[in-house]
Amino acid sequence: MARIGVVTISDGRDHVHARNTDFIQSKQDALVRSLRDAGHEVVVGDDLVATNALATSVSRRVAAAEVDVTVFYYTVWAFPHFTMLAADATRSPLVLVASTDPTEPGLVGMLAAGGALDQIGRPHTRAWGAPDDAELVEKIGVQAAASAAVKSLRGSTFGRFGGRPMGMNTTVANTDQWMREFGIDVEEIDQYELILRADKADASEARKAREWIEQNAAGVHYDGKKLTPELLERQLRSYLAIRDIIAERNLDFTGIKAQPELTENFATMDVTEAFLNDPYDWNGPKEPHICATEADMDGALTMQLFKAISGTPVLFADVRHYHADRDIWDLCNSGQHATWYAARSDDPAENLAKVNFYPEVFFFPAGGASVQHIAAPGQMTLGRLTRENGEYRFQLMLGEFESYDDATNKVLMDQSTPEWPHAFARLDAPGELFLSKFGANHIHAIPGDHRPALRAVAEQLGVRLDEWTRG
């Protein structure tokens, strides 16, 4: 959950404030209690703001706690210039909240303050309701979650292994723009470092990992050529190698080019990327580490935001095919899907029981295993940060993953690449609109409807929101 600051603003006339103090305090206490009951950490101003000096000092102390969002609370008529001073003293996003108790003009105070902020161009959002109103608490929480996600980007480092893969312009972003807009540094790492480290990685640990996969997966389909125990262990040593590099260089999220150098001369990175994105490996639970295939920078950035909002692994896929007769999209990529998506279970054995490790197909002469499964059904939020004429936009939609009987699943998979993972998705976006406007071949997804928080993310980042729905 998020850290929320609360600054309650009052009337500047001494006798009016004295009369209203108990009323204001009771409303503030109730709102703070509701926010804490929802799981948030709340930093409360150490006084009610009834003077210009308090407007600045109280807000500065709340800001010093590095809150994700600051609530300015209006339960009575409040002098608007107190809000202006308080806003200047904090740098977090602002939510102006009005009490709807008709005995006092809290709405009037919020509207006067909001209009003043509009005049100076200070962005803010507004909400209103009783302090124990669940909808009000949720609105504040959405803004706080979005702010926490956006703030988590600043000061982070993206590790890019390799450069642009196969001429894919959409996988490469301007590092100056990333620092200016998001506060993200980019560490460039040659793929040769990954090869060197993989060759030196712990062979016994790789063997342990292979045996764990063999014991838990639906199948490991060795063919003696493209997939052997030795090749699978090479992929697993690559996972161990990149984990070491991530730790040494303090990388917050990563991307691996792979194609064509590694996929033609070493091994695919499918197993490496899948387990990096998973919330577990053979040693037990771990934090998912966002890693984008083909070193897709904007894809990784989208995934990092999605993870911060949802707290789950994030799906990475190509938009492979549109089954127009079924209005179903086949989201399929060469093994990148985290195995968690096979069943979305906290138990890795339950997920892996639906995962097959197949020999890589002809695209990848170096061989290795692809990580094949069908994503479990359920509601999904899908989208991606893309760029138009150099400016970022957030393309967002709701969808549903579907799965069918074995025969139907096979028919659908066989029309593309059955050895790869698939997510059969019904999107809210009409097919013609999606294919005409979507700005990349890669798309990303998380379970549930997270559109409110992602709308707030787009607003706080200052990027255009393109949200697609039917009708």
N, C-alpha and C positions, 0 to 999 in steps of 0.2 A: 504494500500500500504506500501512499504518498505522504509527504510532510506538508501540512497546510498551516499557513499563518492566518490568524484572525485579529483584525484591528477594528474595533467598534467606534464609530464616529457619532458625536453628539452635537447638541446645540451649544453655541458659543456664549450664550447669556448665562451668567452664573446662577441666577435664581431659577431659570428654566432647567438647566442641567441638574441642579440640586434636587428639584422636584422629580425629575425623570430617572435619577440614578438607579434606584432599586428596580424599576421597570426594565431599563436597558440591561442591567447586570443579569437579571433573570432570563432574559431572552438570549443573551450571549452564552450563559452557562448551558442553556438547553441546546443551542446549536453546537457548541463544543462537545457536549455529551453525545449528541447524535453522530457527529463526525468520528469521534473515538469509538463509538459502538460499531461503526462501519469498518473499523480496522485501521483508520488513519492515525498518524502521529500529528498532534495539533500543538502549535506554538502560539500561545495567547499573548496579546499585548498586555504589558504590565500596568496599564491604566486605560480608562476610557478617554477618548480624545475629545477634549472640550476647549483646547486652546491651540494656537498656532505652534507654540513650542512643543506641546505634546504630540501634535501631528507628526512632527519630524522625529522627535526622540523615540517615541513608541515604535514607529515604523522602522527606524534604523535598527533597533534591537531585534525586532522580528526578522528583518532582512538578514541580520548577522547569523541567524540560525540556518541560513541557506534553505529556506522553504522552497517547495516546488511551485506553489501558487499562494498568493495573498488574497484573502477575503476581506473586503471592506464591508462592514455590516452596518445597516441602517435600520434602526428600530423606531426612530423618531425623526423629526426634522433635524437635519445636520447642516452646519455651515459648509458650503461647497469648497471654500478655499482650504479647509482642513484636508479635504480629499486631494486637492492639487499638491499640497505640501507632502502629504503622506505618499502619494504616488511617486513624487520625485525622490523620495528616500528609499524606495525599493525598486529592484530590477526584475523581480519575478512577474509572470503574468498576473493580471488582476481579475478578480471576480467580484462584481458589485452585487451584494445580496440585500434584498429588502424584506423586512418583516411585513406580513400582510394583516397584522392585527389592526382593525379599523380604529381602535381607540387613539392611535398615534400615527402621524403622517410619515411612516418609514418609506413608503413608495415615493413620496414627494422628495425626500432627501436623496434617494438613489437616483431619481431622474435628473435632479439638479446637478448632482455630482457627475453623472454620466455625460450630461450635455457639456459640462465644463471640460471633461477629459476629451470629448470629441473635438472641441475647439482647438486643442493643442495637438491633436493627432495621437494621443496615447491609447493604444489598443486596449480593450477590456471586453469582458463578457458580463452579462447581467442575468440574475436569477432572483426568484422571489418565492415566498411561501412561509408556512409556519416552521419554526426551528426543528420540529420533529417530523417534517414532511420527507418521506423516503425519496420522492422524486427530486426534491431540492438537494438532498444529500448526494444523490447519484450524479446530478449535474455538476456539483462542485468536484466530486471525485473524478469525473471524466476529465475535467480541465486539469486537475492535479496530475492524473496519470499521464496525460499528454505532455504536460510540462516536464515531468520526470523523464519521460522517454526522450524528449528533445534535449534536455539538459545532459542526459547520459552520453550524448554524442560528443559534447564539447570536451576537449582534452583527451579524446580517444585516438588510437592508432590502428589503421588498417594495414595489414601485411599483404602485399601483392606479390605472389610468386609468379614470375614470368610477366610478359607484356600482353599485347593485344592478340587474342587467338583467332587465327583464320580470317583476319580482316574485319572482325566484328566491332564496328565503331561504337555500338551501344554498350559495350562492356567497359569502355574507357571514359573516365571523367577527368575534368581539369582539377589538378591538385590544389591550385590557388583558389579556385571556386569552392572546393570542399573546405579549406581552412577558413575562408572568408564567411561562408554561409552556415557551416555546421561546426566549425572548430575541430575538424578531423585532420590529422597528419597521415601521410601515406608513406610507409616504409617499403621500398622496392627491394625484393629479394630474388636473386637468380635461382632458377629451378635446379641448377647444378648443386646448390647447397642442400636441397632436399635429397638428391641422389646420394651425395656423400654421406649425409647423416643416416639415410636409410640403410646403406651398406654397413654402417657401424652400429646399428641399433641392436638391442638385446635379442639374440636369436631365440633364447628360451622363452622370453615374453611373447614373441611372435608365434611360437609353436603353441603356447598356452592359449593364445587368442584363437588360433586356427581350430584347435580342438574344441574350444567353447562354441564356436560357430557350427562345427560339424555336429556337436551334440544337441544344439538347440534349433538350428534352422530346419525349414521344411525339406531342404535338400541342398547339397553342394555337389554340383554336377561336373565332376572332373572328366576331361576328355583326353588327357595326356598331351595336349598341344597348347590350346589357348588358355586352359585352366588346369593347373597342377597344384599340388600342395606347396611347392616351392614358390610359384607365382602368387598364390594367395598370401603366403607369408611375406613376400616382397611388398605387397600392398599394405599389409599390417605393419611392417617395419616403417613404411612411409608414414603411417599414422603416428607411430611412436616418434619418428623424427620430427614431424611438424609440431607435435605436442611440445617437444623440447624447445624448438625454435620459438614457439608462441610464448613459452614461459621465460626464455632468456631475453627476448626482445619486448616483452610486455605488450604483445599484440592483442587488441580487443576483439577483432574479427578479421577474417582473411579471405583470400580467393586464390585459386590455383589455375593457371593457364592450361596446363596439361597437353592440349592439342596444339601442334602435332608432335612436339619433341618427345614428351613422356609416353604418349599413347602409341608411338611408333618404335620407340627404342628402349623403354624401361617397363612401364606397366600403366594401366589406367589408374586414376585417382578415385574411382567410384567408391571403393570400400573405405578409403581414408576420409572422403568427404561425408559419407553417410554416417560414420561413427563419430566424427567431429560434431555433426549437427544433432546427434542423438543425446538423450539425457542419461546415458549409461554406456558402459562397455563391459568387458569381461571381468573387470575389477569392481564393478558395482555402479551405483548412481554417481553422476557427475553433472556439472553445469554444461548445457549445450553451448558449443562454440560455433558461431555463425561462420560458415565457410561456403563461398559461392564457387561453383564450377565455372570454368572458362574465365576465371579472374574477373567476373562481372562486378564492377565497382558499384554501379547504381543498384544492381540486384542485391549485393551484400548490404548496402545502406538500407534498402527497403526491409530486408530480413532483420537487420539489427533493430529497426524501429518496431517491426511486427513482434519480435521477441520481447522487447521492452513492454509493449502493451499487453501481450497475451500471457507471457511467462511460459510459453510452450516452445518446442521446436517449430521451425518454419519450413514449409514446403518450397522447394525450388524445382521448376519444371520448364520444359519447352512447351509452347502451344503447338502440339504436333499435328492434330487433325480435328476437323469439325464434322461430326456425323450429322449432316443436315436433316436426314430422315428421322433422327431421334432427338435433334436439338441438344446433342451431347458433345462436349469437347473432350478429346483425349490429351491430357496434360502428361507428357512423357519425356523423360530425359535419360541420358545414358547412365543410370544407376545412382544419381545424386540423392534421391529421396531418402531422408532419414528413415531407418527401419521402424521408428516409433509410429509412423503413419499407417503401418499395416493393420494395427488394431487400436492404436492410441491408448495403450495400456501402461500402467506404472510398472508392470511386470515384463521385463525384456523377453522372457521365454514365451509369453503370449504373443508378442509381436513377431519374434523370430520364427515362431511356428507357422507363420504365413509368408515367410520370406524364402525365396530360392536364390542361390548364387550360381549363375549360369556363366559359361565361357563367353568372353566378349565376342562381338560380331566383327564382320570384315573391316569395319571402319578403323579398327584398332589392332594393328599387326602385333604389337608388343604383348597383347593378351592381358589376362587377369580375370577377375570376376566382376560381373555386373550384379547389382543388388535389386532383384526383381520381386515386386509384390503389387497388389492392387490396394490403393488407399482406402481405408475404412470409410463407410458412408457417414454423412452428417453435414450440418450447416457450416459454411466456410465464408470467411472474409478474404477476398482476393484483390490483388492490385500490384502497383509498382510505381516508384518514382521514375519518370522519364523526362526527357528534355525536348523542348521545342524552341528552335532558334536560340539555343544557349540558355534558356530559362527553365527551371524545374517546374514540373506539374505532378500532381498526385492523381493517378488514375485508379479509381476505386469502385468495387462492386461487391455484391453479395452473391453467393452461389450455394450449391449443394453437391457434395460428392455422392455418387451413387455406385452401387455394386449389384451384380445380377447373378443369375445362376451360372454354374461353371461353364456350360456350353455357350451362353451368350458372352460371358467374359472372354472366352477363348476366341470367339469369332471377332470380337472387337480388337483384342490385342494382336491377333494374327494379321490384321489389316495394316499394322504399322510394324513395330519391332517387339515381338513377344518376350524377348530376353530382358527387356528393360522394365522399370517400374511405371505404373500407370495410375492416374487419377481421372476417373470419368466424372466430369463436372457439368452440371446444368447451371448456367450463368444467368443472372438477371439481365445482363447486357444482351441486346439483340445481336445475332451473329453478324449482320451486315455492318452495324455500328462498330462492333469490336474489331473486326478485321480492317475496317477503314481507318480507325483512329488509334488503336493501341500502338504504343511507341517502342516496342521491343519484341523479341521472340521468346524471352523468358518472363515467367509470371510467378507470383509467390502467394502463399495462402496460410491462414491460421484458423483453427476451429472456433466457431461461434460468430456472433455478430459484434464486431468491434468498430463498426463505422462511426459511432459518435466520438470515440476517442481519437480515431484517425482523422476525422474532420477537424478536430481541435488541433491535432499535430500539424496538419496542413496550414491552418490559420496561424499558429505560433511560429512556424517556419517561414511564413510569408510566401508560400507557393500556391499556385492555382490548383483548385480542386476540380477534377473532372470525375463526377460520380455518375455512374450509369445504372439506370433501372429500366424496367419495361413499363410501357404505358405512360 
